[in-house]
Amino acid sequence: MKVFPKTRSEKETERQLKVLQETADRLFSDPVKTKEFFVSRGYITQSGNLTARYRLR
């Protein structure tokens, strides 16, 4: 089976995904930082509950 070389966009996509995964791994490795991240962006409240926007209706 012949394998075609990757295009520049495929290489760039792989690089971006790798960077995103590394960032997620670093962020979510610390539960306190993870909670701060979600609170600061409005996904959850300080008590850990989902904000109204993300609760099931």
Secondary structure as UniProt FT lines:
FT   HELIX           8..28
FT   HELIX           31..40
FT   TURN            41..42
FT   TURN            46..47
FT   HELIX           52..54
//
